[in-house]
Amino acid sequence: MAKYTFENIMYGEKYNIESDVFMAAYELVKQGVKPTNIREQLREFYVREAIKTTIKMIKEGDSISDISELQLPSLRKEGK
């Protein structure tokens, strides 16, 4: 089980979301899609690649190292 930083996941060798998004956008450019339409689809590309990367990380037992433990906020008032 390896721990990766967010930067490693976005731009690293094993998990490279940025490269996959770029290639998806490049394929649309090759097909002649207008740049404004590509720009609208970028968010979908990032979400799709993030989901694919998350599934791959779970299967390989990897995790993100720069996310602190989940701390739920307290519902009671402080100081009383």
MDAnalysis code that builds the backbone (N, CA, C; Angstrom):
import MDAnalysis as mda
import numpy as np

u = mda.Universe.empty(240, n_residues=80, atom_resindex=np.repeat(np.arange(80), 3), trajectory=True)
u.add_TopologyAttr("name", ["N", "CA", "C"] * 80)
u.add_TopologyAttr("resid", np.arange(1, 81))
u.add_TopologyAttr("resname", ["MET", "ALA", "LYS", "TYR", "THR", "PHE", "GLU", "ASN", "ILE", "MET", "TYR", "GLY", "GLU", "LYS", "TYR", "ASN", "ILE", "GLU", "SER", "ASP", "VAL", "PHE", "MET", "ALA", "ALA", "TYR", "GLU", "LEU", "VAL", "LYS", "GLN", "GLY", "VAL", "LYS", "PRO", "THR", "ASN", "ILE", "ARG", "GLU", "GLN", "LEU", "ARG", "GLU", "PHE", "TYR", "VAL", "ARG", "GLU", "ALA", "ILE", "LYS", "THR", "THR", "ILE", "LYS", "MET", "ILE", "LYS", "GLU", "GLY", "ASP", "SER", "ILE", "SER", "ASP", "ILE", "SER", "GLU", "LEU", "GLN", "LEU", "PRO", "SER", "LEU", "ARG", "LYS", "GLU", "GLY", "LYS"])
u.atoms.positions = np.array([
    [0.842, -1.175, 0.000],
    [0.000, 0.000, 0.000],
    [0.887, 1.238, 0.000],
    [0.747, 2.050, -1.008],
    [1.530, 3.270, -1.124],
    [0.632, 4.484, -0.895],
    [1.252, 5.528, -0.391],
    [0.519, 6.779, -0.199],
    [1.050, 7.792, -1.196],
    [0.124, 8.451, -1.877],
    [0.478, 9.439, -2.892],
    [-0.069, 10.802, -2.500],
    [0.662, 11.845, -2.850],
    [0.155, 13.193, -2.647],
    [-0.804, 13.536, -3.782],
    [-1.588, 14.554, -3.576],
    [-2.508, 14.998, -4.618],
    [-1.739, 15.349, -5.890],
    [-0.582, 15.967, -5.720],
    [0.243, 16.343, -6.874],
    [0.714, 15.105, -7.648],
    [1.094, 14.041, -6.935],
    [1.493, 12.797, -7.602],
    [0.343, 12.187, -8.376],
    [-0.857, 12.310, -7.858],
    [-2.017, 11.750, -8.535],
    [-2.346, 12.559, -9.787],
    [-2.202, 13.856, -9.710],
    [-2.511, 14.701, -10.864],
    [-1.440, 14.631, -11.947],
    [-0.158, 14.594, -11.551],
    [0.925, 14.729, -12.529],
    [1.971, 13.618, -12.480],
    [1.806, 12.634, -11.626],
    [2.827, 11.609, -11.419],
    [2.884, 10.568, -12.521],
    [3.740, 9.579, -12.306],
    [3.928, 8.530, -13.306],
    [2.821, 7.480, -13.246],
    [2.463, 7.039, -12.045],
    [1.487, 5.961, -11.913],
    [0.068, 6.457, -12.149],
    [-0.297, 7.511, -11.461],
    [-1.622, 8.111, -11.621],
    [-1.414, 9.495, -12.218],
    [-1.875, 9.709, -13.430],
    [-1.623, 10.974, -14.108],
    [-2.926, 11.478, -14.707],
    [-3.764, 12.047, -13.854],
    [-5.075, 12.524, -14.293],
    [-4.929, 13.608, -15.357],
    [-4.000, 14.516, -15.159],
    [-3.822, 15.641, -16.079],
    [-3.519, 15.166, -17.497],
    [-2.672, 14.185, -17.627],
    [-2.326, 13.660, -18.952],
    [-3.528, 13.001, -19.619],
    [-4.301, 12.243, -18.833],
    [-5.475, 11.575, -19.400],
    [-6.527, 12.588, -19.856],
    [-6.693, 13.659, -19.095],
    [-7.639, 14.706, -19.495],
    [-7.148, 15.395, -20.764],
    [-5.851, 15.672, -20.823],
    [-5.292, 16.302, -22.012],
    [-5.511, 15.439, -23.245],
    [-5.303, 14.135, -23.105],
    [-5.476, 13.239, -24.252],
    [-6.941, 13.179, -24.691],
    [-7.875, 13.216, -23.757],
    [-9.294, 13.216, -24.116],
    [-9.648, 14.495, -24.875],
    [-9.117, 15.628, -24.406],
    [-9.367, 16.898, -25.092],
    [-8.695, 16.898, -26.473],
    [-7.501, 16.344, -26.557],
    [-6.785, 16.275, -27.823],
    [-7.559, 15.448, -28.852],
    [-8.160, 14.362, -28.413],
    [-8.960, 13.535, -29.323],
    [-10.134, 14.336, -29.893],
    [-10.743, 15.182, -29.065],
    [-11.841, 16.017, -29.551],
    [-11.342, 17.045, -30.565],
    [-10.160, 17.594, -30.331],
    [-9.576, 18.548, -31.280],
    [-9.338, 17.860, -32.618],
    [-8.820, 16.637, -32.572],
    [-8.581, 15.896, -33.821],
    [-9.881, 15.634, -34.569],
    [-10.991, 15.500, -33.843],
    [-12.284, 15.267, -34.469],
    [-12.917, 16.551, -34.993],
    [-12.312, 17.702, -34.705],
    [-12.814, 18.970, -35.198],
    [-13.854, 19.639, -34.304],
    [-13.925, 19.237, -33.049],
    [-14.866, 19.848, -32.106],
    [-14.373, 21.259, -31.772],
    [-15.305, 22.206, -31.667],
    [-14.943, 23.594, -31.371],
    [-14.320, 23.716, -29.977],
    [-13.336, 24.595, -29.824],
    [-12.694, 24.781, -28.517],
    [-13.670, 25.154, -27.403],
    [-14.694, 25.924, -27.715],
    [-15.657, 26.279, -26.664],
    [-16.401, 25.050, -26.161],
    [-16.698, 24.119, -27.047],
    [-17.359, 22.887, -26.623],
    [-16.416, 22.007, -25.806],
    [-15.152, 22.004, -26.167],
    [-14.164, 21.234, -25.409],
    [-14.031, 21.809, -24.007],
    [-13.978, 23.117, -23.917],
    [-13.849, 23.772, -22.616],
    [-15.007, 23.387, -21.700],
    [-16.197, 23.284, -22.255],
    [-17.367, 22.898, -21.467],
    [-17.257, 21.459, -20.968],
    [-16.563, 20.617, -21.712],
    [-16.458, 19.208, -21.340],
    [-15.289, 18.900, -20.415],
    [-14.409, 19.870, -20.190],
    [-13.232, 19.604, -19.359],
    [-13.597, 19.125, -17.962],
    [-14.607, 19.728, -17.356],
    [-15.018, 19.318, -16.009],
    [-15.425, 17.848, -16.009],
    [-16.172, 17.441, -17.036],
    [-16.576, 16.040, -17.140],
    [-15.364, 15.122, -17.303],
    [-14.380, 15.571, -18.071],
    [-13.160, 14.779, -18.246],
    [-12.454, 14.581, -16.908],
    [-12.312, 15.672, -16.133],
    [-11.637, 15.576, -14.831],
    [-12.393, 14.656, -13.883],
    [-13.712, 14.763, -13.856],
    [-14.509, 13.897, -12.979],
    [-14.361, 12.437, -13.399],
    [-14.459, 12.175, -14.685],
    [-14.331, 10.805, -15.182],
    [-12.976, 10.216, -14.815],
    [-11.912, 10.973, -15.046],
    [-10.565, 10.468, -14.748],
    [-10.343, 10.317, -13.251],
    [-10.918, 11.203, -12.451],
    [-10.794, 11.087, -10.995],
    [-11.486, 9.819, -10.503],
    [-12.648, 9.507, -11.055],
    [-13.357, 8.285, -10.668],
    [-12.557, 7.052, -11.081],
    [-12.043, 7.051, -12.306],
    [-11.241, 5.919, -12.773],
    [-9.996, 5.737, -11.901],
    [-9.358, 6.848, -11.534],
    [-8.160, 6.784, -10.694],
    [-8.511, 6.287, -9.303],
    [-9.632, 6.739, -8.747],
    [-10.057, 6.288, -7.424],
    [-10.285, 4.777, -7.414],
    [-10.955, 4.273, -8.427],
    [-11.199, 2.831, -8.522],
    [-9.873, 2.071, -8.615],
    [-8.952, 2.577, -9.418],
    [-7.646, 1.941, -9.561],
    [-6.880, 1.967, -8.240],
    [-6.950, 3.092, -7.515],
    [-6.256, 3.204, -6.231],
    [-6.827, 2.225, -5.208],
    [-8.145, 2.086, -5.192],
    [-8.783, 1.151, -4.261],
    [-8.356, -0.274, -4.574],
    [-8.361, -0.647, -5.844],
    [-7.968, -2.002, -6.243],
    [-6.524, -2.304, -5.866],
    [-5.654, -1.283, -5.946],
    [-4.240, -1.495, -5.656],
    [-3.886, -1.203, -4.199],
    [-4.859, -0.763, -3.415],
    [-4.623, -0.510, -1.996],
    [-3.864, 0.766, -1.706],
    [-3.824, 1.680, -2.640],
    [-3.111, 2.943, -2.447],
    [-4.021, 3.963, -1.771],
    [-3.418, 5.024, -1.258],
    [-4.198, 6.080, -0.618],
    [-3.550, 7.439, -0.859],
    [-4.256, 8.470, -0.446],
    [-3.767, 9.842, -0.597],
    [-3.171, 10.270, 0.736],
    [-1.936, 10.719, 0.721],
    [-1.226, 11.010, 1.965],
    [-1.486, 12.408, 2.506],
    [-1.881, 13.350, 1.679],
    [-2.020, 14.713, 2.174],
    [-3.457, 15.091, 2.516],
    [-4.296, 14.090, 2.780],
    [-5.637, 14.351, 3.293],
    [-5.643, 13.885, 4.740],
    [-5.899, 14.806, 5.648],
    [-5.883, 14.448, 7.060],
    [-7.087, 13.576, 7.389],
    [-7.032, 12.958, 8.553],
    [-8.137, 12.111, 8.998],
    [-9.419, 12.925, 9.051],
    [-10.518, 12.288, 8.727],
    [-11.813, 12.940, 8.751],
    [-12.179, 13.287, 10.185],
    [-12.448, 14.548, 10.433],
    [-12.864, 14.995, 11.759],
    [-14.228, 15.638, 11.637],
    [-15.210, 14.989, 12.218],
    [-16.556, 15.523, 12.175],
    [-16.698, 16.670, 13.162],
    [-17.391, 17.717, 12.792],
    [-17.562, 18.853, 13.726],
    [-18.447, 18.445, 14.893],
    [-18.158, 19.025, 16.027],
    [-18.949, 18.751, 17.221],
    [-20.261, 19.509, 17.140],
    [-21.338, 18.889, 17.561],
    [-22.652, 19.525, 17.514],
    [-22.983, 20.266, 18.812],
    [-22.192, 20.069, 19.846],
    [-22.477, 20.772, 21.096],
    [-21.748, 22.106, 21.116],
    [-22.270, 23.034, 21.909],
    [-21.678, 24.369, 21.998],
    [-20.433, 24.321, 22.860],
    [-19.423, 25.033, 22.420],
    [-18.155, 25.113, 23.158],
    [-18.299, 26.095, 24.321],
    [-17.607, 25.820, 25.414],
    [-17.535, 26.768, 26.522],
    [-18.704, 26.732, 27.482],
    [-19.636, 25.867, 27.358],
    [-20.752, 25.816, 28.306],
    [-20.812, 24.493, 28.983],
])
